[in-house]
Amino acid sequence: MNPYLAEFIGTGLLLLLGSGVVANMLLPHTKGSGGGIMEISTAWALAVFVGVVVAGPHSGAHLNPAVTIGLGITGQFDWAMAPGYILSQISGAMVGVGLAWLMYKDHYEAETDPGIIAAPFGTGPAIRNIKLNFLSELLGTFVLILVILYNSGVKLGDATETPIGMGSLGAIPVAFLVWVIGLSLGGTTGYAINPARDFGPRLMHQLLPIKGKGPTDWSYAWIPILGPITGAALAAGFYLVAGG
């Protein structure tokens, strides 16, 4: 499979299942209505597992611009491929969340709270504190990227190798990694730790004809973009300085 297509499909599956679990837990009259952080964090972890299984052999299963950037900084990924990877990730996220919205359309229309309607599309803070919200996204992504860098296990400098990333960790370990980040560090902002995971779905919230939706809250959107990118850069810097 073409690596860009693999990133598109893998990220699409990630968001279909990730957005789907938030919709299932929060929207009215679903079979899962009333669930909480354990169900949501577990499903997101398993959604990563699914995306990695599909995309890993073909693209390294970055599924996240922060992963692509972190690997690029450490010299473990070709920067020339990065724009295509990131565009594929954002596009896949948009399609995935759009399919989740279509599946739960009746339940969206039964909800009157714009905040709940927006929740499956993008992250938002439990308490709005810009500095701490930014730190939350930075720290969660720092942990994610640092573990990926120290466990990639791919030989560098060999152009025949699959581009390294989440897929080189193995699907089960990376699922546990995302799971523990969600349970431990996800309570403040909903742990985007992935610019594509937030930007693509947030854009779909803006574009889709969703009954009763409120503003898309673009004033917050820079945090789940720049926070993860900063965390990825710091993790990559630490890895290089520490002699990874």
Residue pairs with C-beta under 8 A, 6 or more apart in sequence:
1 9
1 57
1 58
1 59
2 58
3 58
3 59
3 60
3 81
3 85
3 163
4 59
4 84
4 85
4 87
4 88
5 58
5 88
6 54
6 55
6 58
6 59
6 61
7 55
7 59
7 61
7 62
7 63
7 85
7 88
7 89
7 92
8 88
8 89
8 91
8 92
8 95
9 54
9 55
9 92
10 51
10 52
10 54
10 55
10 56
10 59
10 61
10 63
10 92
11 51
11 55
11 63
11 64
11 88
11 89
11 90
11 92
11 93
11 96
11 196
11 197
12 92
12 93
12 95
12 96
12 99
13 47
13 50
13 51
13 54
13 96
14 47
14 48
14 50
14 51
14 63
14 92
14 93
14 96
14 197
15 47
15 92
15 93
15 94
15 95
15 96
15 97
15 100
15 197
15 200
15 201
16 47
16 96
16 97
16 99
16 100
17 43
17 44
17 46
17 47
17 50
17 96
17 100
18 43
18 44
18 47
18 96
18 197
19 96
19 97
19 100
19 101
19 120
19 121
19 201
20 43
20 100
20 103
20 104
20 120
21 32
21 39
21 40
21 43
21 44
21 47
22 40
22 119
22 120
23 30
23 100
23 101
23 103
23 104
23 107
23 108
23 120
24 30
24 31
24 32
24 33
24 35
24 104
25 32
25 33
25 34
25 35
25 36
25 39
25 40
26 33
26 116
26 119
26 120
27 33
27 104
27 107
27 108
27 110
27 111
27 116
27 120
28 107
28 110
28 111
29 106
29 107
29 110
30 104
30 107
32 39
37 182
37 183
37 186
37 187
38 183
40 182
41 179
41 182
41 183
41 186
42 179
44 178
44 179
44 182
45 175
45 176
45 178
45 179
45 182
46 175
48 63
48 166
48 174
48 175
48 178
49 171
49 172
49 174
49 175
51 61
51 63
52 61
52 63
52 166
52 167
52 169
52 171
52 174
52 175
53 171
54 61
55 61
55 63
55 167
56 162
56 166
56 167
56 168
56 171
57 162
57 167
58 162
59 85
59 162
59 163
59 165
59 167
60 77
60 162
60 163
60 164
60 165
60 166
60 167
60 168
61 165
61 166
61 167
62 68
62 71
62 85
62 89
62 163
62 165
62 166
63 89
63 165
63 166
63 194
63 196
64 89
64 166
64 193
64 194
64 195
64 196
64 197
64 228
65 85
65 86
65 89
65 90
65 194
65 195
65 196
65 228
65 229
66 141
66 144
66 145
66 193
66 194
66 195
66 228
66 229
66 231
66 232
67 144
67 145
67 148
67 165
67 166
67 232
68 77
68 82
68 85
68 86
68 89
68 165
69 82
69 229
69 232
69 233
69 236
70 145
70 148
70 149
70 232
70 233
70 235
70 236
71 77
71 148
71 149
71 152
71 163
71 164
71 165
71 236
72 78
72 79
72 82
73 232
73 233
73 236
73 237
73 240
74 149
74 236
74 239
74 240
74 244
75 156
76 149
76 152
76 154
76 156
76 164
77 163
77 164
77 165
78 163
81 163
86 196
89 196
89 200
90 196
90 199
90 200
91 200
92 196
92 200
93 196
93 197
93 199
93 200
93 201
94 200
94 201
94 203
94 204
97 120
97 121
97 200
97 201
97 204
98 204
98 208
100 120
101 108
101 120
101 121
101 204
101 208
101 210
104 120
108 117
108 210
108 211
108 212
109 211
109 212
111 117
111 212
112 212
114 212
114 213
114 214
114 215
115 124
115 214
117 210
117 212
117 213
117 214
118 124
118 205
118 213
118 214
118 216
118 217
120 201
121 201
121 202
121 204
121 205
122 192
122 198
122 201
122 202
122 205
122 216
122 217
122 221
122 224
123 189
123 190
123 191
123 192
123 198
123 224
124 189
124 190
124 217
124 220
125 133
125 136
125 188
125 189
125 190
125 220
126 187
126 188
126 189
126 190
127 188
128 220
130 223
132 188
133 188
133 189
133 220
133 223
133 227
134 223
134 226
134 227
134 230
135 227
136 185
136 188
136 189
136 191
136 227
137 189
137 191
137 192
137 193
137 223
137 224
137 227
137 228
137 231
138 227
138 228
138 230
138 231
138 234
139 185
139 231
140 181
140 185
140 186
140 191
140 193
140 228
140 231
141 193
141 194
141 227
141 228
141 229
141 230
141 231
141 232
141 235
142 231
142 232
142 234
142 235
143 177
143 181
143 185
143 235
144 177
144 178
144 181
144 193
144 231
144 235
145 231
145 232
145 235
145 236
146 235
146 238
146 239
147 169
147 177
148 165
148 166
148 169
148 174
148 177
149 235
149 236
149 239
149 244
150 239
150 244
151 168
151 169
151 173
152 164
152 165
152 168
152 169
153 168
153 169
154 161
154 162
154 164
154 168
155 161
162 168
166 174
169 177
178 193
181 191
181 193
182 191
185 191
189 223
189 224
192 198
192 224
192 227
192 228
193 228
193 231
194 224
194 228
195 224
195 225
195 228
195 229
197 224
198 221
198 224
198 225
199 221
199 224
199 225
202 216
202 217
202 218
202 221
205 213
205 216
206 216
206 218
